[in-house]
Amino acid sequence: MALTQEPISRFIRAADGLRLHALDYAAPAGREGLLPVVCLPGLARSADDFDRVARALQADGRRILALDYRGRGQSEWDIDWRRYDFGVEQGDIAAQLADAGVAQAVFLGTSRGGLHTMRIAARRPGVVRAAVLNDIGPKIEHAGLLRIKRYVGKLPPIPSMREAIALMRMTAGVDFSGVSPQEWDAYARLTFIEKDGKVQLRYDPELSHTLDSIAPDVTPEEHWDDFAALSAVPILAIRGANSDILSQEVFDEMARRAPRLEQALVEGQGHAPLLLDQPTIARIADFVRTCP
């Protein structure tokens, strides 16, 4: 196994001046020729979600760049929540890739990050050379979106991280029955931060407005055209067995439309698999080893 280094934080200014952050895991010495891996998180998630899988891929000789979108993780919050949209974030991603010198990569996208990966494949041909889609497809189940809308940006007072862990297990434990106590602890610390004696979210609560248009009588748009552009490259599609965002029907339709797509099911997890367990990390690493 190659010797690895701790990630460094990269900060740049977006086109509108907002400060953006990314974690850069350097490729081990002598292994710089492999394509890097770009990790794109979910709607209210951060670059830290990918730490365990990033270290496994780094040990295999890859460089990994994990991004914080504006308003998440260590990136600055935007004073205008309307700029938390796909178009602005696509511009941010392009700027961060350019700053890091990444022209082509394997992309690992969780939920919203997978939608970004499809968009990049459609709008910037050649950038995405292979993709791992974590519990996301071209069609999103409406019931899952309504569920997400109910909790994003809404946090009751929590006095300690211990209570935060208990809250997460109480609200999501049924769909994530396969998650160990140690993984719940790790995931809570990726979701919340203790600051000034309080437990706070690691993202701007104004992100909730990005879901304002989600309503029981509004049908979400589909993204099959973007997926068609992505289907020209190798894909590993991961689905949580209890997911209410990526249905089994859409999962199978993706495989039908993309002959090079491989499927992986994570038992005992919902939307989205946490990427903390060794079997899922190993499956991703096995796929990435087959990439350029």
N, C-alpha and C positions, 0 to 999 in steps of 0.2 A: 504494500500500500504506500502511495506517495506521501511525502511529508506535506502537510497543509499549513496554511496561515490563517490567522484570525481575519475576519472581514474588516474592511475599512469603510467609513462613511464618506460618500460623495455628495456634495451639495452644489447645486447650480441654481441660476435664476431662470425662471420660465420667461416666455416672451413678454408677459405682463408684469414681470418683476418679482413674482412670488418665489419663495425659496423652496426648492424641491430636494428630496433626500433619496438616496439609494444605498444599499449595502453591496459592496463589491468583494467577492471571494476570489482571490487571485488563483490562477492555475498553478499547480506545482511547477517548480523549476524544471525545464526541459520538456514540458507537456503543453506548451503554449499553442501548438498547431491545431488543436481540436476546436470545433465550433463552441462558442460560449452558450450558456443557458440563461435565458431571461425569464424571471419569475414575476408574474403579475397577479396581485391579490384580488380578493373579493371586494364587494362594495364598501364595507366598513372594516376592512382588514388591513394589515400592514405587511411590510417586507419581512418582519420577524417570523411570520407564519412558516416561512420556508427554511428556517435555519437548519433543522435536522436533515431534510432532503438535500439542501445545498452542501452541507458538509460531506454527505455521502458521494455526491456528484463531484465535488472538489477532489476528494480522495481518489476518484477515478481519472483525474487529470483535466477536469473541466474548470473553466472560469464561470462563475455565476454572478449575475447582476439581478438583485431583487429590489423592486421599486416601491416607494411609498407614493401613492397619488397625492395630489394636493388635498389638504384637510385630514390626512391620515398619518399615523406614525410620527416620524420626525419632520415631515413636510409641513410648511406653514398652512394655517387655515385661511381660506379666502373670505374676504369681507362680504362677498356676494355669492350666495349659495347657488345662483344660476350658473356659475362657472364650474360647478361640479357635474359637468355633463360629458358625454362621450367625445364630442368634438374637441373640447379644450384638453381633456385628458389625453387624447391621441396626439395633440401637439406637444404636450408635456413629455409623453413617452418618447416621441421622436427626438426631442431635444436631449433627453437623458441618454438615449442610445448614442447619439452623435457625440456628446461630451465624453462618453466612455469608449468611443472608437469601435462600437459594435455595428457592423453593416449587415451581418447575417447571423442568425442564431437559431437554436432550438428554444421554443417558447413553452413555458409551463404556466398555464393560466387557471386559477380557481374562480369559478362563477363569473363575475364581471370581467376578470382577467382573461377568461376564455373567450368572451365576446370581443374583447379588445384584440385578442390574437386573430380571430376570424376577420375582423375589420382590417387589421394590418395586412393580412394575406390578400385581401381583396383590393386594397388601395395602394399597397406598396409591394408589388410582386417581387419575389426573390428574397425578401427579408426573412420570412419564416421558412426555415428549411425542414423543420419537423415540429410537432406540437404534442403536448400533453394537456388534455382538457379535463379539469377536475370538476365533475358533476355539473356540466353545462352543455347545452346543445342549442341548435338553431331555434327550437321552440321551447319556451319556458312555461311550465304549468302555472295557471292563474292562481290556484289555491295556495301554492308556495309563495308567490309574490305577495299575496294578501297577508300571509303569515309574517313575512319579513317586514312588511309595512307596519305591523303592529308593534314591533320592538325596536327598530332602528332609531337611534336618537332618543329613546325613552328609557331612562334609568332611574329607578327608585333610589332613595338614599341608602347607601350601603356603608356600614361602619368599618368593615375590615375586609381583607382579601379572603379570609376564611368564609365570611358570609357570601362573598361574591362567588366563590367556588360552589357553595351550597345552592345558591340561586341558579347557577348554570345547570347543575345536575338536576334540580327540581324541574326546570322549564324544558330541558332538552334531553333528559335522561332516557325517556322512552325510545326516541329515535336513535340515540347513541348508546345503546345498551352494551355495545362491544368496547367502549372506552374504559380504560383502567383508571383507578383513583389517581395514579401518578400523571396520566395524560390529562385528566380533568384539571389538576393543579397547574400543569404547564399551559393548557389552553386558556384558563382564566387569566393567567399572568400575561398572555398574549393579547387578551381582550381588554383588560383593565390595567390601570396604573395607580399606585398609592402616592398621592401628592398632597402636601400640606395637611396631612392627617385625614384625607378623604380618599375614597376609591372613585376614580374617574374613568370615563371612556378614553380610549386611545384614538379617537377620531372626533371631528366636529359634529355635534348633534344636529347641526343644520343640514347634514346629509339626508335627513329624513324627508326634506322637501323634494328630493329627486324621485320620490315615490308618490308624490301628490296625485299624479294622474292615474295611479293604479286604483281601480274601483271594481266592484262586482260586475258591473254592466259594461266594462271596457275591455275589449279583447287585446292582449299584448301583441305587439308586432313580432313577426318571425324573421329569421336571419338565414334562410336557406341559401340565398345567393352568396353571402359572405362565406358560408360553410363550403359551397361549391369551389370557391377559390382555394380554400384550405385543403380540400380533399385531394389535391394533386401531390401532397407531401405525406410522409408517414405520420400517423396519428395514434396516440394511445388515449383512449377515452375511458375515464374512470367514472364509475357511478356508485354512490352510496346506496346500499340495498334498500334503505328506508327513505330515499330522497323524494321530496314532494316538488322538486324543481325540474329534475330530469326524469321523465317517465321511462319505463321499460320500452314502450312503443317507439318513442323518439330515439332512444339508445340504439334499438335495432335498426331503425330507418337510417340512422347515421352510418351504420356498418354497411347497409345495403348500397348507399350512395357513394361510399368511400371504400373501395376494395382493399386499400392498404391500411385500413383502420383496425387496430387491436382493441379489444374490450377487456376491462378489469372491473370486477365487482368487489366492493368493500362491505363485507357483512357487518351488521351491528352498528352501522353509521348512516346518518341521513345527509342532509345538505348543509355544508359540503364536507366530505371526508377531511379530517384534520391534518393529514400528512404527518402524523406523529408516530404511527406504529411501524415497526420494522418490515412486516410483509409488504405494505404499500410502498414504502420507501425503496425496498429491494426491487419491486416490480417496475417502478419508475427508472431506477438505475439500470436495470436490464434493458429496458427500451432505449434509453439514451445511449447505451453502449453500441447499439446498432446504427445510430445516427452518424452523419458525416464527421 
